[in-house]
Amino acid sequence: MKSGPLRLILLFAVVIAAAFFMWQAAGVKSTPKPTLPPAQTAAQPPTPTPAASNPDLLPMPGTASAPGAGLPNTVPGPDGLREEFSEKLNQILTETESTDDAARQLLALIPTCNTAEQVEASQHAANLLPDTEFNKASQFILNPATPREVMEVWYGDSLNRPVEIHLPLLVEMAEKAGHPMQEEAMNILDVILGPDYTENRPGLRDLAKKYLAEQAAENADAAASTPPAAPAPQPLPGAQQ
């Protein structure tokens, strides 16, 4: 186990790194515009097949469900937010009753968009997607073909989620040769895992599993030591409600 002051320093460094990437990825939200004739949708390039995650690493929450279908294929042609995209985005955000459903629809929309639209849809989807379904967005981080701007949105968002979500993703990125954010992932792992990882990079998966097990044990201890909430006071007999 790491000492209290060291753990606070490591957690502070992770928060600073997460804030940096969220700042880089953040953009000004667009205001959907009235409907105009939709632009013609260009043919999309073939969808690459994502690499399977190593089952030895503790999975992210929600990985029992199938990952989202389709990877981000940048639509050829002029960039910028098309009118048909703004209309569809507005429809999803204003007419979908469940935020979870809205997030799923946005994830399905991303592969049909150009890069600017993918960033815009990703920013909205990241705000709505629950932790238990984040695996559906992991493809946008792990697939090297993802546009860098889109990858940074999801990477920064993952760092603000529980460690059992972002640590497995960091491991995958660090071990994926040629991944465009491999160095950034390794730097964050240096902060989280400390000298054990810096001096023993081949042992990454074992170190990550050990760290997650330690975190789970600490969370269980904290939950067990937390006193139950006091019951709500009951009104006196005859008192007005």
C-alpha positions in Angstrom: 0.0 0.0 0.0 1.2 3.6 -0.7 1.5 6.0 2.2 -1.2 8.7 2.7 0.8 11.8 1.6 2.2 10.0 -1.5 -1.3 8.9 -2.5 -2.5 12.5 -2.2 0.3 13.7 -4.4 -0.3 11.0 -7.0 -4.1 11.7 -7.1 -3.4 15.5 -7.3 -1.1 14.9 -10.3 -3.8 12.7 -12.0 -6.4 15.4 -11.5 -4.0 18.1 -13.0 -3.4 15.8 -16.1 -7.1 15.1 -16.5 -7.9 18.9 -16.4 -5.3 19.6 -19.0 -6.7 17.1 -21.5 -10.2 18.2 -20.8 -9.2 21.8 -21.4 -7.6 20.7 -24.7 -10.6 18.7 -25.8 -13.3 21.2 -24.7 -14.9 23.3 -27.4 -17.7 25.8 -27.6 -21.0 24.0 -27.8 -22.9 24.8 -31.0 -26.4 26.1 -31.2 -28.4 23.9 -33.5 -29.8 25.8 -36.4 -33.1 25.5 -38.4 -33.5 22.7 -40.9 -31.9 23.2 -44.3 -31.6 20.7 -47.2 -29.2 18.0 -46.0 -25.9 17.6 -47.6 -25.1 14.4 -49.5 -23.5 11.8 -47.3 -20.2 10.7 -48.8 -19.2 7.0 -48.9 -17.3 5.9 -45.8 -14.0 4.1 -45.8 -14.0 0.5 -44.5 -14.3 0.1 -40.8 -11.1 -1.2 -39.1 -11.4 -4.0 -36.7 -10.5 -3.0 -33.1 -7.9 -5.1 -31.2 -9.5 -7.3 -28.5 -8.7 -6.3 -24.9 -6.5 -8.7 -22.9 -8.9 -10.6 -20.6 -6.2 -10.9 -17.9 -6.8 -7.3 -16.9 -9.7 -6.5 -14.6 -12.4 -5.2 -17.0 -14.1 -1.9 -17.0 -17.7 -1.8 -15.6 -20.1 -2.6 -18.4 -17.8 -4.8 -20.5 -20.3 -7.6 -20.2 -22.3 -5.8 -22.8 -21.2 -5.6 -26.4 -18.9 -2.7 -27.4 -20.4 -0.1 -29.7 -20.5 -1.1 -33.3 -18.6 1.0 -35.8 -15.5 3.1 -35.5 -15.1 6.8 -36.3 -14.7 7.1 -40.0 -14.1 10.7 -41.0 -16.5 11.7 -43.7 -14.7 13.2 -46.7 -15.5 16.7 -47.8 -15.7 20.1 -46.2 -15.2 20.2 -42.5 -17.4 22.2 -40.0 -20.9 21.5 -38.6 -23.3 20.8 -41.4 -27.0 21.8 -41.0 -28.2 18.3 -41.1 -25.9 17.4 -38.2 -27.1 20.3 -36.1 -30.7 19.4 -36.7 -30.0 15.7 -35.7 -28.0 16.8 -32.6 -30.8 19.1 -31.5 -33.4 16.3 -32.0 -31.4 13.9 -29.9 -30.7 16.3 -27.0 -34.3 17.8 -26.8 -36.5 14.9 -27.7 -34.9 11.9 -26.0 -36.4 11.2 -22.6 -33.5 9.2 -21.1 -30.0 10.7 -20.9 -28.6 7.1 -21.3 -30.6 6.7 -24.6 -29.4 10.1 -25.8 -25.8 9.1 -25.1 -26.3 5.9 -27.1 -27.8 7.7 -30.1 -24.9 10.2 -30.1 -22.4 7.3 -30.1 -24.2 5.8 -33.1 -24.1 9.2 -34.8 -20.4 9.8 -34.5 -19.3 7.4 -37.3 -21.4 9.3 -39.8 -19.8 12.6 -39.0 -16.9 14.7 -40.2 -14.2 15.5 -37.6 -15.7 18.7 -36.3 -19.0 17.0 -35.9 -17.4 14.0 -34.2 -15.9 16.4 -31.6 -19.2 18.1 -31.0 -21.1 14.9 -30.6 -18.4 13.4 -28.4 -18.5 16.3 -26.0 -22.2 15.9 -25.6 -22.1 12.1 -25.4 -19.3 12.2 -22.8 -21.5 14.4 -20.5 -24.4 11.9 -20.7 -22.7 8.5 -20.8 -22.8 6.6 -17.5 -19.7 4.9 -16.1 -21.4 1.5 -16.5 -21.5 2.0 -20.3 -18.2 3.7 -20.9 -16.9 0.6 -22.7 -19.1 1.6 -25.6 -16.9 4.7 -26.1 -13.6 3.0 -25.4 -13.2 2.3 -29.2 -12.7 6.1 -29.7 -9.7 6.0 -27.4 -8.1 2.6 -28.4 -8.6 2.8 -32.2 -5.5 4.6 -33.6 -7.6 5.7 -36.6 -9.7 7.9 -34.4 -9.1 11.6 -35.2 -6.8 13.1 -32.6 -9.3 15.8 -31.5 -12.0 13.1 -30.9 -9.6 10.8 -29.1 -8.6 13.7 -26.7 -12.2 14.3 -25.8 -12.8 10.7 -24.7 -9.3 10.3 -23.2 -9.8 13.4 -21.0 -13.2 12.3 -20.0 -12.0 8.8 -19.0 -9.4 10.4 -16.6 -12.3 12.0 -14.7 -14.0 8.6 -14.2 -13.2 6.0 -11.6 -9.8 4.3 -11.7 -11.3 1.0 -12.7 -12.4 2.6 -15.9 -9.4 4.7 -16.9 -6.6 2.4 -15.7 -7.4 -0.5 -18.1 -7.6 2.0 -20.9 -4.2 3.5 -20.1 -2.7 0.0 -20.0 -4.2 -0.8 -23.5 -2.9 2.5 -24.9 0.6 2.0 -23.4 0.9 -1.5 -24.8 -0.5 -0.6 -28.3 2.5 0.0 -30.5 2.0 3.1 -32.7 -0.9 4.5 -30.6 -0.9 8.3 -31.1 -1.3 8.9 -27.3 1.0 6.1 -26.1 3.5 8.5 -24.5 0.7 10.4 -22.7 -0.7 7.1 -21.3 2.7 6.0 -20.1 3.2 9.3 -18.3 -0.1 9.0 -16.4 0.8 5.4 -15.5 4.1 6.7 -14.1 2.1 8.9 -11.8 -0.5 6.3 -10.8 1.8 3.3 -10.4 4.9 5.2 -9.4 8.5 3.7 -9.5 7.2 0.2 -9.7 6.1 0.9 -13.3 8.8 3.3 -14.2 11.4 0.6 -13.4 9.5 -2.4 -14.6 7.4 -1.5 -17.7 7.1 -5.2 -18.8 5.2 -5.9 -15.6 2.5 -3.3 -16.3 -0.5 -5.7 -16.4 0.4 -7.3 -13.1 1.0 -3.9 -11.5 -2.3 -2.6 -12.8 -4.2 -5.7 -11.4 -2.5 -5.3 -8.1 -3.3 -1.6 -7.9 -7.0 -2.2 -8.8 -7.2 -4.9 -6.2 -5.7 -2.6 -3.5 -8.2 0.2 -4.5 -11.1 -2.2 -4.3 -10.0 -3.4 -0.8 -9.6 0.2 0.4 -13.0 1.1 -0.9 -14.5 -1.9 0.8 -12.8 -1.0 4.1 -14.0 2.5 3.9 -17.6 1.4 3.2 -17.5 -1.0 6.1 -16.3 1.7 8.5 -18.8 4.3 7.4 -21.7 4.4 10.0 -25.2 4.0 8.6 -27.2 7.1 8.1 -29.4 8.2 10.9 -33.1 7.5 10.4 -35.2 10.5 9.5 -37.0 11.9 12.5 -40.7 10.8 12.9 -43.4 13.4 13.5 -44.8 13.5 17.0 -48.3 12.0 17.4 -50.9 14.6 16.5 -48.4 17.0 14.9 -49.5 18.6 11.7 -47.8 17.2 8.5 
